[in-house]
Amino acid sequence: MDPVARYLEVFDDLQRRKRWSTGTNFLRFAALTLAASDAPEVGAELESTAKVLADEAGGFSPLASAIRHSVAALLLRRGLDPVRIVHRVKETLDLFKRHRLKKGGLHPVLAALLLVLDADGETPSEATVARMRAILDRWNQDHFFLTGVDDYPMAAMHATRDLSVEHLAVEVEQIYQQLAKAGFSKGEQLQLVSHLLMFSDAGPREAAIRFERVAEALRQAKHKVRESHYDEVALLVLAGGHVDEVVPRVLEYRDRLRAAKPRPTAELAFSIAAGMVLAEEARRVETAADVTDVSTLRSVQAMIAAQQAAVVACMAATTAATAAATS
């Protein structure tokens, strides 16, 4: 099915079933995750899974907050039991405490969730959490004024990869500095980009060059590339494909999403469209190629991991924006 039509079908199903207190924007991210599934009816199951998450986690947990529907979508996509996941996340947060990592608040919980998802619903090893701590410490050496608790999810994603901490840090910094030299604004968003582009197998220099090309093509198409769009540009790089094909596609998806009601903001529409392009490419690679090939498997896994991380980043950003608007 056409990816936009499929997404809107899923989103409409979620909208019809939503409670008055359920945030529409979080349902948009849930729909992005579930649209990649072939399940015909997901709305009722999403509501029940989100309720179990909230009940099991307790009222003060981020898993009981507005993000619960987006998290529930991730669990449904993976076929994981929400009760078991809540307990595994709590166990992982206890590991965080033992390794002198913060365990309270949104970002630590999302990081713990990502580690549990990577472990197929089990508690990650002590070694993985220790590696996450080592990655954060190393990133802090390069950017002590930027690195903080909001980097926990990306550190968790990279902690599960077979790459030395020093090698990871050096290449992340190469990407950051190359893009800063090219005129992209330094700060937390550019740091997030450097973390995301490490999922590319093109190498740091080529990944940064591709980022520049995609950003320039978007500008040429009259799409203003703000700092808040940097992570979406990174997703388009990870999707692969020629820039002359990828950029028109994401803008077409953006415009079609903007034409549907309830109408998302331009920023949200672009974010969802970029995630849609990446998911589409991941599925194409997974189904069209021989997935027994090691390089193909890694490519698919990297795409899915990047999309998962991007959904988590979007959830965090939307939560922060909602908190700012109500404070």
C-alpha positions as CSV (number, residue, x, y, z in Angstrom):
1,M,0.0,0.0,0.0
2,D,1.0,3.6,-0.6
3,P,2.9,4.5,2.6
4,V,1.0,7.8,3.2
5,A,-2.4,6.1,2.7
6,R,-1.4,3.3,5.0
7,Y,-0.2,5.8,7.7
8,L,-3.4,7.8,7.4
9,E,-5.5,4.6,7.7
10,V,-3.8,3.6,10.9
11,F,-3.9,7.2,12.3
12,D,-7.6,7.5,11.6
13,D,-8.2,4.2,13.3
14,L,-6.3,5.4,16.4
15,Q,-8.1,8.7,16.3
16,R,-11.6,7.1,16.3
17,R,-10.8,5.1,19.4
18,K,-8.8,7.7,21.4
19,R,-9.9,9.0,24.7
20,W,-10.4,12.7,25.3
21,S,-7.2,12.8,27.3
22,T,-5.0,11.1,24.7
23,G,-2.6,13.5,23.0
24,T,-3.1,13.6,19.2
25,N,0.6,14.2,18.5
26,F,1.6,11.1,20.4
27,L,-0.9,9.1,18.3
28,R,0.9,10.4,15.2
29,F,4.1,8.8,16.3
30,A,2.3,5.6,17.3
31,A,0.8,5.5,13.9
32,L,4.2,5.9,12.3
33,T,5.4,2.8,14.2
34,L,2.3,0.7,13.5
35,A,2.0,1.7,9.9
36,A,5.0,-0.5,9.1
37,S,3.0,-3.5,10.4
38,D,0.5,-5.5,8.3
39,A,-2.0,-5.8,11.2
40,P,-5.4,-4.6,9.9
41,E,-6.8,-3.4,13.3
42,V,-4.5,-1.9,15.8
43,G,-6.4,0.8,17.6
44,A,-8.1,-1.3,20.3
45,E,-4.9,-3.2,21.0
46,L,-3.0,0.1,21.3
47,E,-5.4,1.5,23.9
48,S,-5.4,-1.6,26.0
49,T,-1.6,-1.9,25.9
50,A,-1.1,1.7,26.8
51,K,-3.5,1.2,29.8
52,V,-1.5,-1.8,31.0
53,L,1.7,0.2,30.7
54,A,0.3,3.1,32.8
55,D,-1.2,0.8,35.4
56,E,1.9,-1.3,35.8
57,A,4.4,1.6,35.7
58,G,2.5,3.8,38.2
59,G,1.2,7.3,38.0
60,F,4.5,9.1,38.4
61,S,6.4,7.1,35.8
62,P,7.0,8.6,32.3
63,L,5.6,5.3,31.0
64,A,2.3,6.3,32.5
65,S,2.5,9.8,30.9
66,A,1.4,11.0,27.5
67,I,4.1,9.0,25.8
68,R,2.5,5.7,26.8
69,H,0.7,5.3,23.4
70,S,4.0,5.8,21.5
71,V,5.7,3.3,23.7
72,A,2.8,0.8,23.4
73,A,3.2,1.0,19.6
74,L,6.8,0.0,19.8
75,L,5.9,-3.0,22.0
76,L,3.0,-4.1,19.7
77,R,5.3,-3.9,16.7
78,R,7.8,-6.2,18.5
79,G,5.1,-8.5,20.0
80,L,6.3,-7.8,23.6
81,D,4.3,-8.0,26.8
82,P,3.9,-4.6,28.4
83,V,3.9,-5.9,32.0
84,R,7.2,-7.7,31.4
85,I,8.7,-4.7,29.7
86,V,7.8,-2.4,32.6
87,H,9.6,-4.8,35.0
88,R,12.6,-5.1,32.8
89,V,12.8,-1.3,32.4
90,K,12.7,-0.9,36.2
91,E,15.5,-3.5,36.6
92,T,17.5,-1.6,34.0
93,L,17.1,1.7,35.8
94,D,18.5,-0.1,38.9
95,L,21.5,-1.0,36.9
96,F,21.8,2.7,35.9
97,K,21.9,3.6,39.6
98,R,24.7,1.1,40.2
99,H,26.7,2.7,37.4
100,R,26.1,6.2,38.7
101,L,23.7,7.1,35.9
102,K,20.5,9.1,36.6
103,K,17.4,6.8,36.8
104,G,14.6,9.4,37.2
105,G,12.8,11.3,34.4
106,L,11.9,10.8,30.8
107,H,15.3,10.4,29.1
108,P,16.7,7.7,31.4
109,V,13.4,5.7,31.1
110,L,13.6,6.0,27.3
111,A,17.2,4.9,27.3
112,A,16.3,1.9,29.6
113,L,13.4,1.0,27.2
114,L,15.7,1.1,24.2
115,L,18.2,-1.3,25.9
116,V,15.4,-3.7,26.8
117,L,14.0,-3.6,23.3
118,D,17.4,-4.3,21.9
119,A,17.6,-7.3,24.3
120,D,14.3,-8.6,22.9
121,G,12.5,-7.8,26.1
122,E,15.2,-8.9,28.6
123,T,17.2,-6.9,31.0
124,P,20.5,-5.7,29.4
125,S,23.8,-6.9,30.8
126,E,25.9,-5.1,33.3
127,A,28.5,-4.8,30.5
128,T,26.1,-3.0,28.2
129,V,25.1,-0.4,30.9
130,A,28.8,0.1,31.8
131,R,29.5,0.7,28.1
132,M,26.6,3.2,27.9
133,R,28.2,5.1,30.9
134,A,31.6,5.0,29.1
135,I,30.2,6.4,26.0
136,L,28.5,9.3,27.9
137,D,31.8,10.0,29.7
138,R,33.7,10.1,26.5
139,W,31.1,12.3,24.7
140,N,31.3,14.6,27.8
141,Q,35.1,15.0,27.2
142,D,34.4,16.6,23.8
143,H,31.2,18.5,24.7
144,F,30.8,18.9,28.4
145,F,28.5,21.8,27.9
146,L,26.2,19.8,25.6
147,T,26.3,16.3,26.8
148,G,23.7,15.5,29.5
149,V,20.7,13.4,30.4
150,D,19.0,14.0,27.0
151,D,21.9,12.1,25.4
152,Y,21.0,8.9,27.4
153,P,18.8,7.4,24.6
154,M,21.4,7.7,21.9
155,A,24.2,6.5,24.2
156,A,22.0,3.4,24.9
157,M,21.5,2.8,21.2
158,H,25.3,2.9,20.6
159,A,26.1,0.8,23.7
160,T,24.5,-2.2,22.0
161,R,26.8,-1.9,18.9
162,D,30.1,-3.7,18.2
163,L,32.2,-0.6,18.0
164,S,34.9,0.7,20.4
165,V,34.0,3.6,22.6
166,E,37.0,5.6,21.4
167,H,36.3,4.9,17.7
168,L,32.7,5.9,18.2
169,A,33.6,9.2,19.9
170,V,36.2,10.1,17.3
171,E,33.9,9.6,14.4
172,V,31.0,11.4,16.1
173,E,33.3,14.4,16.7
174,Q,34.4,14.3,13.0
175,I,30.8,14.5,11.9
176,Y,30.0,17.3,14.3
177,Q,33.0,19.4,13.4
178,Q,32.6,18.9,9.6
179,L,29.0,20.0,9.7
180,A,29.8,22.9,12.0
181,K,32.4,24.0,9.5
182,A,29.8,23.7,6.7
183,G,27.7,26.3,8.5
184,F,25.2,24.2,10.5
185,S,24.5,25.6,13.9
186,K,26.5,24.1,16.8
187,G,24.5,22.8,19.7
188,E,22.3,19.9,21.0
189,Q,20.6,19.3,17.6
190,L,23.8,19.0,15.7
191,Q,25.1,16.7,18.4
192,L,22.0,14.5,17.9
193,V,22.7,14.5,14.2
194,S,26.3,13.3,14.8
195,H,24.9,10.5,16.9
196,L,22.3,9.5,14.3
197,L,24.7,9.6,11.4
198,M,26.9,7.0,13.1
199,F,24.3,4.5,12.0
200,S,25.4,5.1,8.4
201,D,27.9,2.7,6.9
202,A,29.3,5.4,4.7
203,G,31.9,6.6,7.1
204,P,31.9,10.0,9.0
205,R,33.1,12.2,6.1
206,E,30.7,10.8,3.5
207,A,27.8,10.8,5.9
208,A,28.4,14.5,6.6
209,I,28.7,15.3,2.9
210,R,25.4,13.5,2.3
211,F,23.8,15.5,5.1
212,E,25.0,18.8,3.4
213,R,23.6,17.6,0.0
214,V,20.2,16.7,1.4
215,A,19.9,20.0,3.4
216,E,20.8,22.0,0.3
217,A,18.3,20.1,-1.9
218,L,15.6,20.9,0.7
219,R,16.5,24.5,0.6
220,Q,16.5,24.6,-3.2
221,A,13.0,23.1,-2.9
222,K,11.9,26.1,-0.7
223,H,11.9,24.1,2.5
224,K,13.6,26.0,5.3
225,V,16.0,23.8,7.1
226,R,15.8,24.9,10.8
227,E,17.8,23.4,13.6
228,S,14.8,21.5,14.7
229,H,14.8,19.7,11.3
230,Y,18.4,18.5,11.6
231,D,17.5,15.1,12.9
232,E,15.0,14.5,10.1
233,V,17.6,15.4,7.5
234,A,19.9,12.8,9.1
235,L,17.1,10.2,8.7
236,L,16.9,11.0,5.0
237,V,20.6,10.4,4.8
238,L,20.2,7.1,6.5
239,A,17.4,6.1,4.1
240,G,19.9,6.1,1.3
241,G,18.9,6.7,-2.3
242,H,19.8,9.6,-4.5
243,V,19.1,13.0,-3.1
244,D,17.1,13.9,-6.3
245,E,14.7,11.1,-5.4
246,V,14.6,11.2,-1.6
247,V,13.9,15.0,-1.2
248,P,10.9,15.2,-3.6
249,R,9.5,12.1,-1.9
250,V,9.7,13.4,1.6
251,L,8.2,16.8,0.5
252,E,5.4,15.0,-1.3
253,Y,4.6,13.0,1.8
254,R,4.8,16.1,4.0
255,D,2.3,18.0,1.8
256,R,-0.1,15.0,1.7
257,L,0.0,14.8,5.5
258,R,-0.6,18.5,5.8
259,A,-3.7,18.1,3.6
260,A,-5.3,15.5,6.0
261,K,-7.4,16.4,9.0
262,P,-6.7,17.0,11.8
263,R,-3.9,19.0,10.2
264,P,-0.5,18.5,11.7
265,T,2.0,21.4,12.0
266,A,4.5,21.8,9.2
267,E,7.2,20.6,11.6
268,L,5.4,17.5,12.7
269,A,4.4,16.7,9.1
270,F,8.0,16.9,8.0
271,S,9.2,14.8,10.9
272,I,6.6,12.1,10.2
273,A,7.3,12.2,6.5
274,A,11.1,11.7,7.1
275,G,10.4,8.7,9.4
276,M,8.1,7.3,6.8
277,V,10.7,7.5,4.1
278,L,13.2,5.7,6.4
279,A,10.7,3.0,7.3
280,E,9.8,2.5,3.7
281,E,13.5,2.0,2.7
282,A,14.1,-0.4,5.6
283,R,11.2,-2.5,4.6
284,R,12.3,-2.5,0.9
285,V,15.8,-3.6,1.8
286,E,14.4,-6.3,4.2
287,T,12.0,-7.8,1.7
288,A,13.9,-7.3,-1.6
289,A,17.3,-8.5,-0.6
290,D,18.7,-11.7,0.8
291,V,18.5,-10.9,4.5
292,T,20.8,-13.9,5.3
293,D,23.6,-11.7,4.0
294,V,25.5,-10.2,7.0
295,S,25.9,-6.7,5.4
296,T,22.2,-6.6,4.4
297,L,21.1,-7.7,7.9
298,R,23.3,-4.9,9.4
299,S,21.9,-2.4,7.0
300,V,18.3,-3.3,7.9
301,Q,19.1,-3.4,11.6
302,A,20.8,0.0,11.4
303,M,17.8,1.6,9.6
304,I,15.3,0.1,12.1
305,A,17.5,1.2,15.1
306,A,17.8,4.7,13.7
307,Q,14.0,5.0,13.1
308,Q,13.4,3.7,16.6
309,A,15.8,6.2,18.1
310,A,14.2,9.0,16.0
311,V,10.7,8.1,17.3
312,V,12.1,8.2,20.8
313,A,13.8,11.6,20.2
314,C,10.5,12.9,18.7
315,M,8.6,11.7,21.8
316,A,11.1,13.5,24.1
317,A,11.0,16.7,22.0
318,T,7.2,16.7,22.0
319,T,7.0,16.1,25.7
320,A,9.5,19.0,26.3
321,A,7.5,21.3,24.0
322,T,4.2,20.4,25.7
323,A,5.7,21.0,29.2
324,A,7.1,24.4,28.0
325,A,3.7,25.4,26.6
326,T,1.9,24.6,29.9
327,S,4.5,26.0,32.3
